[in-house]
Each structure stands twice: as structure tokens, then as C-alpha cells.
Amino acid sequence: MQKRISILGATGSIGRSTLDIVAAFPERFRVVALSAAQDSAGLAELALKFRPNLVAIADASKAEDLKARLHGSAIEVVSGPSAAIDAARVEADFTMAAIVGFAGLAPTLEAVKSGRSIGLANKECLVAAGELFMATARQHGAHILPVDSEHNAAFQLLMGVSPEAIKTLTLTASGGPFHAFTAQQLETVTAEQAVRHPIWSMGQKISVDSATLMNKGLELIEAHHLFAIAPDQLDVIVHPQSVVHAMLSLNDGSVLSHQAPPDMRGPIAFCMGWPDRLAPDIPKLNFTELGKLEFFQPDRKKFRCLALAEAAMQAGAMAPTILNAANEVAVAAFLSQSIGFLQIAEIVEASLDHWAGNVEFSAVPTTLAEIIALDEMFRAYASDILAKKA
């Protein structure tokens, strides 16, 4: 039987790669719903090719254009702020959650409530709402399958390993485009430079997070919730070649590692085929051609965002929600050229420091409404910091 697939964030890099796998295995998959934020032309193109039952576009002003492009197709169109939630409610066997940022939380949670398998490519679901998200998955029997290459590697390494045997789980980081830069060079980094990742093809926000190493900090928080591993058992190492994606150190001195080409179609195919393994047409590793593989300790003084994320993970409670909200505000400001590269960490740190001593914010949020309200509050504070810097 074909698996019914829905994709939240279909026009982004993860969404399009997911559809590449659908196209490669048409006998195994059928698309039932697609969503996008505002790319009506891209969404219509994909809808006409894959013929889902429903398409959803968050930007209501693009709805008429989308309907016109799909005229005569019998594909249902929904639009507006809750459109992605409508797409998540379409009956499916597997949902790829690829909406970038906090905006992906509500629709992904809606899909989780159906008890289906979720390909999780959205870090913020676990960073901003880790306790709630995983509790909801357990309650409804949903399978959370991590799409990020590092978490996907860790998922595979942890199969059959007892928690008592684990010493450390290490996630690798490419280091982004600036890992060899001096602190002085980082002061003049532009948004155009930051979005040009040397290995991975990603959206602008994720590319900037990779450049600041915030992306790796968010991934540590994600791994903490996904695998129920204590913060002090999680680590990061810089590996510019992006061939080794995760390493699992065991108490007997053994180290298991996962190697794969830096191609997101690999982890995506793993999640879509799970518990079976698909064989996507991607380059295979040739170790005789790789040359040397390098590993370095990350410089947490130069890349403050990683240290801030680790501190937020250790603090728990609302700290990761604050971290995520402030970072999204700061990255958006950097991309619009309102602040410099190093000021991203400054805004995140100031936001965390402001709320750190407030007892009122030491509890763990337990509902989606509470998390959304807190996110709005923390964004407003970060925006105030930006206004004062202007």
C-alpha cells in the first residue's frame, strides 16, 4: 500500500527534497496535502505535479493567485494563519514537518495528535516546547523521526543501545562559513556571506544559525528531548567535511559513528521509508577519495550563540523558549541589515539575562497557548532591545 504523505513547508529545501523521494518511489508514496507560507507559484507548480487533495497557503493575500493557478484541478485551497493546521489535519500516514521557525509548532503538534509518523525537520518544536511536544507524541502514539542529519544519525546509532551504556552523544557541526575567521573578521560579516553555507543548501534563517553555531546549540536541546539524554552527556565537535554526522561513546570505551554523504535526501528517505530502508539515488561515500577527516573543538568565546544555547539547555524551564524567540528576532534583524553579525549573540544573551532571575519564569510551560503567549512576550522584549540599539 502507498503511504499517504503530507508536507508542511513544501516549497522549502526540505519539502522539495521530500518530493524528490516521492517522485523516485511513486509506487510507495502518494501526496495528500502540501502547505507553504507565501510562495503561491511554487506551491501551485508542486500541486499540479503531485496532485494532493489539499493545498494550504498561510499568506491570505496569495490565495486568489493560487486558486487561479490551480483552476480546474479540483485541488482544495485553504489560506490564512491556520491554513497549515488544516493541512496537518488531512488524513495521512506520514507528515514531513518542514516549516521553519516557531511558526511550525502549532501545525506540527496538530499532526502529532493524529498518532501518525512525523518527519521532524523543525528544531523549534523541541527547543520552544520540548516537554509538551514529546508528551503529546507519547500520549497519541506518534512516531517522531528526526530529519536533521545529526539527529537522524543519532537515531540510527541508538537503536538497540541501552541508556545505561551511553557515555556521550556527540553531534558534529560543519562550522559554517566562518569557523576559521578571527573575532575581528566576524565584526564585518554580511548577511550575503552568512547565507552561503559551504556544504549544505539551506534556507536563510537556518544558514545564519549555522554560521553563528546557534543551529548546533538548538540541535543539542533537540537531542536532549528526542532521546531523553541528559545535557551533560551531549557534546558538539566541529567537522568541516560533514561526513561523520554523530558519534556515540559507550561506557566500555567503544565509539560508534555514523557516516553518510552530506545530502538531506538520505535522512529524508530514511524517515519516509521507516521501518524499511529505501535506496535513494544519491552519491555513495568513497573513503579512498575523501582524504583526511578533520575534527576541532568549537570556539565558544568566538561563537557565543553555542554557549548560550548550552546554558539554556542546562537551565531548562522557559530558557530555551526565550533563547529561540530572541534568536529569531535577532536573525531577522541581521538579515535585514539592522544589526551586525556579532550582535545576534548580544541580543540573545541580554534576553536570557533579563528573564533569568525572575521566579515567575522558572516553570515549564504545559500548554500550546501558554507557549505562544510567552513566545510573543519574549519576542517583544528582544524587539525592544533592537529598538534601543537602532
GIJO-V434361 format. One record per residue. RES is the residue in three letters. OMEGA is omega as a letter, one per 30 degrees, with the letter a starting at -180 (NA if undefined). Layout:
res=RES omega=OMEGA
res=RES omega=OMEGA
//
This chain:
res=MET omega=l
res=GLN omega=l
res=LYS omega=l
res=ARG omega=a
res=ILE omega=l
res=SER omega=a
res=ILE omega=l
res=LEU omega=a
res=GLY omega=a
res=ALA omega=a
res=THR omega=l
res=GLY omega=a
res=SER omega=l
res=ILE omega=l
res=GLY omega=a
res=ARG omega=l
res=SER omega=l
res=THR omega=l
res=LEU omega=l
res=ASP omega=l
res=ILE omega=l
res=VAL omega=a
res=ALA omega=a
res=ALA omega=a
res=PHE omega=a
res=PRO omega=l
res=GLU omega=a
res=ARG omega=a
res=PHE omega=l
res=ARG omega=a
res=VAL omega=a
res=VAL omega=l
res=ALA omega=l
res=LEU omega=l
res=SER omega=l
res=ALA omega=l
res=ALA omega=a
res=GLN omega=a
res=ASP omega=a
res=SER omega=l
res=ALA omega=l
res=GLY omega=a
res=LEU omega=l
res=ALA omega=l
res=GLU omega=a
res=LEU omega=a
res=ALA omega=a
res=LEU omega=l
res=LYS omega=a
res=PHE omega=l
res=ARG omega=l
res=PRO omega=l
res=ASN omega=a
res=LEU omega=l
res=VAL omega=a
res=ALA omega=l
res=ILE omega=a
res=ALA omega=a
res=ASP omega=a
res=ALA omega=a
res=SER omega=l
res=LYS omega=a
res=ALA omega=a
res=GLU omega=l
res=ASP omega=l
res=LEU omega=l
res=LYS omega=l
res=ALA omega=l
res=ARG omega=a
res=LEU omega=a
res=HIS omega=l
res=GLY omega=a
res=SER omega=a
res=ALA omega=l
res=ILE omega=l
res=GLU omega=l
res=VAL omega=l
res=VAL omega=a
res=SER omega=l
res=GLY omega=a
res=PRO omega=a
res=SER omega=a
res=ALA omega=l
res=ALA omega=l
res=ILE omega=l
res=ASP omega=l
res=ALA omega=l
res=ALA omega=a
res=ARG omega=l
res=VAL omega=a
res=GLU omega=a
res=ALA omega=l
res=ASP omega=a
res=PHE omega=l
res=THR omega=l
res=MET omega=a
res=ALA omega=a
res=ALA omega=l
res=ILE omega=a
res=VAL omega=l
res=GLY omega=a
res=PHE omega=a
res=ALA omega=a
res=GLY omega=a
res=LEU omega=a
res=ALA omega=l
res=PRO omega=l
res=THR omega=l
res=LEU omega=l
res=GLU omega=l
res=ALA omega=l
res=VAL omega=a
res=LYS omega=l
res=SER omega=a
res=GLY omega=a
res=ARG omega=l
res=SER omega=a
res=ILE omega=l
res=GLY omega=a
res=LEU omega=l
res=ALA omega=a
res=ASN omega=a
res=LYS omega=a
res=GLU omega=l
res=CYS omega=a
res=LEU omega=l
res=VAL omega=a
res=ALA omega=a
res=ALA omega=a
res=GLY omega=a
res=GLU omega=a
res=LEU omega=a
res=PHE omega=a
res=MET omega=l
res=ALA omega=l
res=THR omega=l
res=ALA omega=l
res=ARG omega=a
res=GLN omega=a
res=HIS omega=l
res=GLY omega=l
res=ALA omega=l
res=HIS omega=l
res=ILE omega=a
res=LEU omega=a
res=PRO omega=a
res=VAL omega=l
res=ASP omega=a
res=SER omega=a
res=GLU omega=a
res=HIS omega=l
res=ASN omega=l
res=ALA omega=a
res=ALA omega=l
res=PHE omega=a
res=GLN omega=l
res=LEU omega=a
res=LEU omega=l
res=MET omega=l
res=GLY omega=l
res=VAL omega=a
res=SER omega=l
res=PRO omega=a
res=GLU omega=a
res=ALA omega=a
res=ILE omega=l
res=LYS omega=a
res=THR omega=l
res=LEU omega=a
res=THR omega=l
res=LEU omega=l
res=THR omega=l
res=ALA omega=l
res=SER omega=a
res=GLY omega=l
res=GLY omega=a
res=PRO omega=a
res=PHE omega=a
res=HIS omega=l
res=ALA omega=a
res=PHE omega=l
res=THR omega=l
res=ALA omega=l
res=GLN omega=l
res=GLN omega=a
res=LEU omega=a
res=GLU omega=a
res=THR omega=l
res=VAL omega=l
res=THR omega=l
res=ALA omega=l
res=GLU omega=l
res=GLN omega=a
res=ALA omega=a
res=VAL omega=l
res=ARG omega=a
res=HIS omega=a
res=PRO omega=a
res=ILE omega=a
res=TRP omega=l
res=SER omega=a
res=MET omega=l
res=GLY omega=a
res=GLN omega=a
res=LYS omega=a
res=ILE omega=l
res=SER omega=l
res=VAL omega=l
res=ASP omega=l
res=SER omega=a
res=ALA omega=l
res=THR omega=a
res=LEU omega=l
res=MET omega=a
res=ASN omega=a
res=LYS omega=l
res=GLY omega=l
res=LEU omega=l
res=GLU omega=l
res=LEU omega=l
res=ILE omega=l
res=GLU omega=a
res=ALA omega=l
res=HIS omega=a
res=HIS omega=a
res=LEU omega=a
res=PHE omega=a
res=ALA omega=l
res=ILE omega=a
res=ALA omega=a
res=PRO omega=a
res=ASP omega=l
res=GLN omega=a
res=LEU omega=a
res=ASP omega=l
res=VAL omega=l
res=ILE omega=l
res=VAL omega=a
res=HIS omega=a
res=PRO omega=a
res=GLN omega=l
res=SER omega=l
res=VAL omega=l
res=VAL omega=a
res=HIS omega=l
res=ALA omega=l
res=MET omega=a
res=LEU omega=l
res=SER omega=a
res=LEU omega=a
res=ASN omega=a
res=ASP omega=l
res=GLY omega=l
res=SER omega=l
res=VAL omega=l
res=LEU omega=l
res=SER omega=l
res=HIS omega=l
res=GLN omega=l
res=ALA omega=l
res=PRO omega=l
res=PRO omega=a
res=ASP omega=a
res=MET omega=l
res=ARG omega=l
res=GLY omega=l
res=PRO omega=l
res=ILE omega=l
res=ALA omega=l
res=PHE omega=a
res=CYS omega=a
res=MET omega=a
res=GLY omega=a
res=TRP omega=g
res=PRO omega=l
res=ASP omega=l
res=ARG omega=l
res=LEU omega=l
res=ALA omega=a
res=PRO omega=a
res=ASP omega=l
res=ILE omega=a
res=PRO omega=l
res=LYS omega=l
res=LEU omega=l
res=ASN omega=a
res=PHE omega=l
res=THR omega=l
res=GLU omega=a
res=LEU omega=a
res=GLY omega=a
res=LYS omega=l
res=LEU omega=a
res=GLU omega=l
res=PHE omega=a
res=PHE omega=l
res=GLN omega=l
res=PRO omega=l
res=ASP omega=a
res=ARG omega=l
res=LYS omega=a
res=LYS omega=l
res=PHE omega=a
res=ARG omega=a
res=CYS omega=l
res=LEU omega=l
res=ALA omega=l
res=LEU omega=l
res=ALA omega=l
res=GLU omega=l
res=ALA omega=l
res=ALA omega=l
res=MET omega=l
res=GLN omega=a
res=ALA omega=l
res=GLY omega=a
res=ALA omega=a
res=MET omega=a
res=ALA omega=l
res=PRO omega=l
res=THR omega=l
res=ILE omega=l
res=LEU omega=a
res=ASN omega=a
res=ALA omega=a
res=ALA omega=a
res=ASN omega=l
res=GLU omega=l
res=VAL omega=a
res=ALA omega=l
res=VAL omega=l
res=ALA omega=l
res=ALA omega=l
res=PHE omega=a
res=LEU omega=l
res=SER omega=l
res=GLN omega=l
res=SER omega=l
res=ILE omega=l
res=GLY omega=a
res=PHE omega=a
res=LEU omega=l
res=GLN omega=l
res=ILE omega=l
res=ALA omega=a
res=GLU omega=a
res=ILE omega=l
res=VAL omega=a
res=GLU omega=l
res=ALA omega=l
res=SER omega=l
res=LEU omega=a
res=ASP omega=a
res=HIS omega=a
res=TRP omega=a
res=ALA omega=a
res=GLY omega=a
res=ASN omega=a
res=VAL omega=a
res=GLU omega=a
res=PHE omega=a
res=SER omega=a
res=ALA omega=l
res=VAL omega=l
res=PRO omega=a
res=THR omega=l
res=THR omega=l
res=LEU omega=a
res=ALA omega=l
res=GLU omega=a
res=ILE omega=l
res=ILE omega=l
res=ALA omega=l
res=LEU omega=l
res=ASP omega=l
res=GLU omega=l
res=MET omega=a
res=PHE omega=l
res=ARG omega=l
res=ALA omega=l
res=TYR omega=l
res=ALA omega=l
res=SER omega=l
res=ASP omega=l
res=ILE omega=l
res=LEU omega=a
res=ALA omega=a
res=LYS omega=l
res=LYS omega=a
res=ALA omega=NA
//
